[in-house]
Each structure stands twice: as C-alpha cells, then as structure tokens.
C-alpha cells in the first residue's frame, strides 16, 4: 500500500481530492459528501495557524484514512473529529445525523485530545498519558485517526512558534511514536520520529543529514546494483512472483543506531526488501542469498518463524556485498509487508477482523482487530493485543511490554538477565512490593538489586543501590 499524502492547498478543491480516494476504495460517496458538507459548515470561517482553511486539516486526515481501508465510518469520523472540540456541534448532533458508531468514534477522539492536549510532557507525567491511552482506547480506529492527526500537524508545523513545536515533538517521542510502534503502525512511527527529531535536535539532525547526503550517491548506486543482481539471480532460479524495493534507513533510526553502535557501525543503512507470494519462497530466497553472499550471523533474525509480539514478521539478514558495503535484506510476503507497515490498519488485518482466514502464523491479527457487534449493532475494532500484554514503565518513563500476569521479577529479567539474578525487591508506583507482585498496565517499576548491574542502556536507570542496601539491612535485622 502506497499512500498519497498530498493535498492541493492552492485550488482549495478539497472535496474533489477526497472524492478520488473515496471512489478508489469503493466507499459511499454520497454519505461521505454529507459529512464533508456538515464539517465544512461547522468549521466555516475557521483557519489554521498557517492561514489555510481549517477544513483542509480534517480532509487530509480523511483522505489518508480512506486509503488505509478501515471502513467509511472511520473516514466520516476523520472529517468530524474536531467538530465537538472546536465548534458548537455536540456528540448528540453527530449521533442524530450519522449514527451511534461514528458518534462513538468522535467521542473517543475528543476524550483522547482532551486528556493529552495542552499539557507539557515530561518524566513525571508521560507515563500517565501512556497509561490513559493504553487503557481507555479500545477501538483501533481512534488511534489511527489520532496518529494521522498528529502526522498532519507535524507536516504543517512550520507556522507554529518554536515553543509549540517543541511541545509537539516531546509528545511525539513521549506518547505517540511508542504507541504507534506497539500497535504495529510503523508507517506513522517512522515519519513522526523524523519530524520530532529535527525539532528537538536540530544541530544533530542537520549534521547527520549533511553526512548522509555526502554518501547518498554511493548508497543509491549500491542499491541499484545489488537490486539488479538479486533480480537476475531469482529469475535464473525461476522465482518470478517477487517485487524488490530499495530503501535508505530513515534519519532518526540512523541516528539511534549511530548512538547505540558508534559511527561506522550501522550495518543496515542500505536496505533491500524482497516481497514474494509465499512463505516457502521467503526461505528459498534466503538460501540463494546466503549461498552467494557472505552474511553477518549477529545481524540475522527470523521473525517469520518467531514473530515479534506486535505481529511483525520478516526474515532479516545483512550481507557483505562489495567495497566494504553491507546491505540489509528483508524477505517477506506481500501480506506481511502490508501488515508490518500498517498493522491493524492494513487491508489484510481488516479482512481478518471480518471473517477471512489466511495462512498459519497470522492468528495474532485475528486477535488484534476483532470484529464485533454489540447490543446496539455498533462495529467495534477492539485492540485485543492490549489485553494480552501489559505496558509498564521505568522511572524515566520508558515503556516495557510484557505478557499479561508478569511479575516484578519478570520485569527485572526483561531488562537484563543479571538484574533478574540479583533482584532482591521492587518498588511499584513508589511502594515496596514483593518480587512476585503481578504488574498491570501503567505501573512504574524500579528494581532493587544487591549488586551494581550495568544494563548497557543509557535510557534505563532502574537499579537503586541505596534502596537495595536498605532492603538487605531490613531483611537481615528481621532475621
């Protein structure tokens, strides 16, 4: 799925642009036009900080959502999502005009915006916002529309003051990018990360862009050559149902890799994605690549046989190509690609949610987006994965995903094996607990250790020696 993010601001023919996406995806044109007219009237004489008509914002979101295949109700809710917040329109008005399902979507979006907007995000409250979103949003379409909302704000952020840009970027890094990652909406995460990175770290972003620009020609040349080599190799071996796409790693993800591994150690900056029609072909292609090129064992992962908790599936291998150039190759089926990029918003997930069944290994999708009808006959795309996992936080506000019913000790081992081995107690939400204490979403967890443990991650500060010594002292005195 390739999304069109453009919107013609000069001609202001917003309906025509939205209509094209609606027709292409076989939605009810007349029904959505009614919602467009309703929103246009509600936002009449309202303008964005950039000077554009306010209606351009909900139209851009609706156009994006229309291309993602999650139903016309989500498109209509996108058009109406700011009405309750910014105009005299009420949720009851929307229910009366467009039905309960759309009213519930708009109500959910209004609630999320109300609880997260206008408050500065910092270490003391970021986990509160995350906890609110993880625990209260049970319809994946609310998250999709909210993330599309934040993406458009970021793409048009130049007209805002520097202070407002910084507040936006902090929310992206603190709330929205992590949430996009955990529910599998990687398309949004990558773009939001790059926007926030340029705002919060302008010097680093500028220096990195300059560095990458200097090597971009060589990288593009390498991509073209290895893509041609792989195409010929697969054709000779009668593997024809393939699509090969080259990519250069995004700005922020390159920065994170450089910080983690050091300059010159980013092995997956140049990447090739090989898409095919079957899992069997994925492994056939892997065998051919490893027979021809030397690969880096430490950079190999098979997420097809062992998918990530959020459903991501792909084979990833890094090849030593030539002239000291390493190339990461991702091998996956077309369906895996769709899901890896768009998670619960993918057409495949949408089909799964209704009734279709594809191959073995995609069962997680059926749980992620579960089509239900309640007593009021309202469709509800539940985010089941948020019921199967819990999301707890380090004292610095970093999110750790764990299976449901995990304990404080499980958390310690999730951070580092040695930390689990030397765990003597824990603090959950500033209170001492047993290491067998079961955790729940939103808990802030600190591990007490009787040994200084280097977890080799700058963003983690979960070991408190003073509290550990106090715990051991009290335990000894009790004995």
N, C-alpha and C positions, 0 to 999 in steps of 0.2 A: 504494500500500500504506500503510494507516494502522495503526500498531502500538499495541496496548494494553499500557501499562507498569505497570498497577495490579496489586496483589496484596493480597488481604484478610488483613491480619495479625491481625484480631480473632477471626475464626471459626477460623483455623488449618486450614481445609479446603483444603490446598494441592493435593492430588491433583485435587479437583473443578475447580479453576481451570485447572490444567494440562490436564486431560482435555478441557475445552471447546476449547482451542486445538488439541489433537491431532485431535479429531473434525472440526473445521472444516477442517483441512488434510489429511484423509484418511490419517493415519498409523495404524500398527498399535497400537491401544490396549493390547492385552494385553502386547505386547512392551515397550512403554514403562512400563506399570504394574509389570512385573517389575523394571525398572531403578529406578523410583521406590522400590519396597519395599526393594531392595538398598541404595540410598543412604540411605534413612530409618533402616535398621538400623545401617549403618556410622556415621552421624552421631548416633545416639541419645545423649541426654544432653549433646550439644554445643550451645552457644549463641553467638550473635554478641554483639559488644560492646553492642549496643542492647538485649539481653535476649531477642531473638526466637530461636526455634528455628533452628539452623544450616541445616536443610533448606530453610528459606524462601529462602535465597540461591541454591542450585542450581536450585530450582524456578522462581524468577523468570527466571533465565538461560534455562532450557529453554523456558519459555513464550514468551520473546522470540524465541529461535532457531526455535521451531516456526512462528511467524508469518512467518519470513523465507524459508521454502521451500527449505532446502538439505538436506533429507532427514532421515529419522528417526534415522540414525546420529549426526548432529550433536546432535539432541535428547537422545539417550541419553548421549552423551559429556558434554553440559552437566550432566546430573544426576549423573554420576560423576566430574566433573573434579577435585573436591577430595578424593576418597577416598584416593588414593595419597599425597597430601601430608599429610593430617590424620588418617588412620585407619590401622589395621594392614593394610588391603587393599593388595594388590600388583597390578602390571600383569598378572602371570600370572593372578591371580584374575579380573580383568576379561576377559582373553582367553578363559579357560575358560568363563565364564558368558555372554559377549556377543559373542565373536568377535574376530578379529585387527584388523579395520578400526577398531572402536571402541577397542580397546586402544591402537592406534597414535595415535589422536586424543588420548586421555587422556595417553599418554606424552609427546606433543608439548606439550600444555598444561602438564604437570608440569615439563618441561625449561625452557620459557619462564619459568614462575614461579620456578623455582629460580635461573635466571641473572639475573633482574631484580628480585626482591623483596628487601627488607631492606637495600638499599644506597642511600645518598643520591646523587641525581643532581646533578651539577654539570658545569661545562665540560670538565673533564679526562676524564670517563668517559661522557658522554652518547652520544658517537659510537660507543663500544664496544657499548653496549646496542643502538643502532640497527643497527649492523653485524651483531650477533648475530641480531636479528630478521629483517633483510632476507635474510641468507644462509642461515639454518637452517630457517625456516618455509616449507615448500613446499606446504602444504595450506591453502587459504584459510579452511577451516572452523576451523582452530586460531586464526587471527586474529579471526574473527568471534566465537567464544566468548570469547576473551580480552578483546576490546573490550567485549562485553556484561558480562563480569565486572567490568571497571573502571567501566563506567557504573553498575551497581547499587551498587558500593562508593561512588561519588560521590553517588548519590541518597540514600544512608543514612549519610552521613559525619558527621552532627551528633553522634553518640555517641562519636566518636574525639577524642583530645586534639588541641590546636592543632598541636603538632609533627608528629603523624602526618598531619593534614590537609594541612599544608604539604608534607610529603614526597610525599604522593599527588598534589597539584597540580603539583609540579615534574616528576613522572614523566609526567603527562598532557601538559604543554606540551613536555617534552623528548623523549618517546618516542611515546606512543600517539596523540595528536592528529595529529602529522605522518604517522605510518604510516597512520592512517585516511584521511587526505587522499590519500596516494599510491596506495593501492589502491582509491580511489573510494568508501569507506564514509563519505560526508558526513553521513549521519544521526547517526553516532556522534561525528564530529568536532565538530559544532556544539554538541551537548549537553555533551560533555566539556570543551570550551573554556569555556563559560559557567560550569560548576561550578568549574573551576580558577581562572578569573579572579576570581570572588567570594572565593576563599580567599586568593590571593596578593596581590590588590589590592583589599581590602575598601573602602577610602575612595573610590577611583576608581569602583568598581562601584556604591557607594551614591549617589555624586554623579550618575553617569550615569543610574542608574535613576530618580532624582528628576527629572532634566532630561527624560528620555523620558516619564515619567508625565505631566508637565505638558503635553506636546504630543501625547500619545497620543489624546486625544479628537478633535483635528483630523485626525490621521493616519487614524484609523478612519473618520471621516466622509468624508475624501478617497477612501479605499479603496472605500467603499460606492458613492459617486457615480461614480467612473471605471469601476468594475466594471459598473455598470448601463449606462453609456454604451457601453462596448465590447460588452456583450451585445446591445444594441439594434442597433448597427452591424453585427455579424456576422449577426444574424438577418435584417436587411434584405438582406444580400448572400448569403443562402442558405448560410451556413456554419453547420451545425447540430451536427455531431459535436464539440462543444467542452465543456470544463469550465474555468471561470475561478475561480482561487483567489487571495485576497489574503493578503499577509504583511507583517509588520513585521520589519525586519532584527534579528537576534539581538544580544544585549547585547555580547558580546565582539567580534563582527565590526564592530559600530558603533564600538566603542572604537578598534579598529585603524584603521578608515577615518578617524576624527577625528584620530588621532595622525599619520597619513600626509598628510591633505589639509587639516587645520585645521578648527576649529569652523565649522559653517555650510556646509561643502563636501561633505557626504555626500549624494550625489545619488540613492542607491538605498535610502534608509531605508524609503520606502514602495514596495512592490512588488506587481505583479500577475503571476501565472503563468497563461498561456493554454495549455491542453493540447488537442491535436486528434488526429485519426486518421491524418494523412498528412504527409509532408514537404512536398508541394505546398501543402497548406493552411497550413503554417507560413509559407511565403513570401507566400501570398495575404493572410494576416492582417497580416504585416509591411507590405505595400504599403498596405493600408487604413489602418493606424495612422499611417504616415508621410504619407499624403495628408491626414489630418485634423488631426494634431498636429505642431507643430514638435518636432524631436528634436535631441539633443546629439551631433554627429558623433564627438567624442572618447570618448563613452560607449557607442559601438555596437560589438558583436562578433558575428561569425557563426561559432559553434562547431559548426554543422551541417556546413557545407562544409569547415571546418578544425577537427576535434575536438581537444580537449586531449589530451596524451599518455596520461592515465589513462582516456580514453574518454568524457569529459564532452561532451555535445552539446546545444546550445541556441542560439537567437538571443536576444541581449540588447540592448535599446535603451532609452534613457532619454528620456522625453517631458516637454516643458514643458507642464504641464497648465493650471492657473489659480491665481491668487493666489500666484504665485511658488513653487508646489508642483511639484516634479519627481517623476515616477513611473517606476521601472524596470519594464519589461515583459519577461518571459522567455517565449519562444514555443518549444514543443517538442511532440513526440508523447507519447502516454501511455507508450510503451515507453521513450523517452528519459528521462522523468521517473522511472520505476521504476529504471532503471539509474543515473541521476545521484545518486539518494538512497542506494541500497543496493549499488551496484557489483556485485561478484561474488556478493553475497547475493541479488540481485534474482531474481525468478521468470524473467525473460527470460534472464538470464545462466545460470541453472540449466538452462533448456531448451537454450540454445546449447551448453552443455557436453555435453549428451547427443547430440542429433543434429539439432535443428531448424534451419531457416535462415530468417532474416527479411530485410529489405531491405538494400540496399547501404549501406555505411558503418558497419555494426556488426561488422565482421570482428574488431575488437580484442577483442570479448567472447569470441569463439571461442578466442582465444589466452589470454585471462585465466583462464578456467576450462575446463580441458581434461580431459574425462572419459577416464580410462584404466583399464585392467585390467592389473595386473602378474601375475607368475607365480603369486602366491598368491590371485589373484582378488579383490584389495582395491581398492575405489574410491579414487581419488586426485584431488582437485581441486587441480591444480597452479596456482600463481600464475605464469603464463608471463611476465607483464609484468615480473617481477623478473629474468627472464633477458634481456629485450630492452633493459632500461635499467640503468644503474648509478647508485648513490646515494653521492655523495661529500660531504665536509663542509668548511666553513670552519673556521678556528681557533677560532671561538666555538661550534662545534657545530651550525650551521645546515645543513640538508640541501639539496643541489643535485642535481636529477635531470638526467641526461644520457643520450643514446643510447649503447649499447654500443660499445666501441672508441674513445671520445672521448679526447683528449689534454689535457695541462695547458693548452695554448693554447686549446683549445675551452672549457675551464672559464673561462679569462680572458674570452673573448668572451661567454660565458653571463652573466657578472656585469655586464660593461659593454663596449661597443664600444671605447671609448678605452683601457680597461685592456688589451684584447687588442692594440690597436695599439702600445702602449708596453711590452708584456711582453718581458722580457729573460731570464727564467729562472723556475724554480719550486722550491718545496720540497714534497715529498710525504712525509708521515709523518716530518717533521723532517730529511729528507735532500735535498740538492741533486740535481735531475734536469734533463734537457733538456726544452724545451717540447714536444717531440714524444713525451714519455713517455706511454704509454697508461695510463689510470686504471682502477681497479677499485673495486667497492663497498667502502665503509669507509675509503677513503683520505682523509686530512686534507690539504687543498691550500692552500698560500699562494703567491700570485703576486708575483714580483719585477718591479718596474716602474722605468724610468728617469725617470718623471715622476709627480708627485703627482696622483692621479686621484680626483676626487670622484664616487663611485658613487651618491651621494644615497640611501643606505640606512644607517640607524643600526646595524642589526644586522650589517653586514658590515665586517670590518676585515682585508682580505686584502692590502693593499699595505704592504710594509715598506721604507721608504726606505733605512734603514741597510743592509739586506741587498742592496738594489738597487745602491747605491753600491759595496759590496764586490764584487758580481758584475762591475760595469763595470770596476772597478780591476784585478781579476784578469785579465779579458779583455784589457784594454789592455796589461798587463805581459807577458802571454803573446805578444801580437803583437810 
